[in-house]
Amino acid sequence: MLEPWIIDQIRKREEEQQRRREQQPFVEIPDYPPPRDSSDEDRDDQDVPSGDRGVVIISL
């Protein structure tokens, strides 16, 4: 059986890890349709959503 102070340390560590997971930011990335073949002669870019688009940099 573990000493009570060891059990307390494990509990504190698990609570801290849970708190960090809850604080992680979440960015939902929109789901765009797959690009059409460039040889498609009827391409008119109407299937591309309008609005702000750019690059997302995610630091690990």
C-alpha positions in Angstrom: 0.0 0.0 0.0 1.2 3.5 -0.9 1.8 6.2 1.7 -0.9 8.8 1.9 1.4 11.6 0.8 2.2 9.7 -2.4 -1.5 9.1 -3.2 -2.0 12.8 -2.6 0.8 13.7 -5.0 -0.6 11.4 -7.7 -4.1 12.9 -7.3 -2.7 16.5 -7.6 -0.7 15.5 -10.7 -3.8 14.0 -12.4 -5.9 17.0 -11.5 -3.2 19.4 -13.0 -3.0 17.3 -16.2 -6.8 17.3 -16.5 -6.9 21.1 -16.0 -4.2 21.6 -18.8 -6.2 19.4 -21.2 -9.4 21.5 -20.5 -7.5 24.8 -21.2 -6.1 23.7 -24.5 -7.4 26.0 -27.3 -9.5 24.3 -30.0 -9.7 25.7 -33.5 -12.2 24.1 -35.9 -10.9 23.9 -39.4 -13.5 24.2 -42.1 -14.0 21.2 -44.3 -13.5 22.3 -48.0 -14.4 20.0 -50.9 -11.4 18.3 -52.5 -9.8 20.3 -55.4 -11.0 19.4 -58.8 -8.7 18.1 -61.5 -6.9 21.0 -63.3 -7.7 19.3 -66.6 -11.4 20.0 -66.0 -12.3 22.5 -68.7 -15.6 23.5 -67.0 -13.9 24.7 -63.9 -15.3 28.0 -62.7 -14.2 28.2 -59.1 -17.8 28.5 -57.9 -17.4 25.5 -55.5 -14.7 27.4 -53.6 -16.2 29.1 -50.5 -16.0 32.8 -50.2 -14.6 34.7 -47.2 -11.3 34.9 -45.5 -8.9 32.1 -46.3 -5.3 31.7 -45.3 -2.7 29.7 -43.6 -3.1 28.2 -40.1 0.1 27.7 -38.1 -0.2 25.3 -35.2 2.7 25.2 -32.9 3.2 21.9 -31.1 
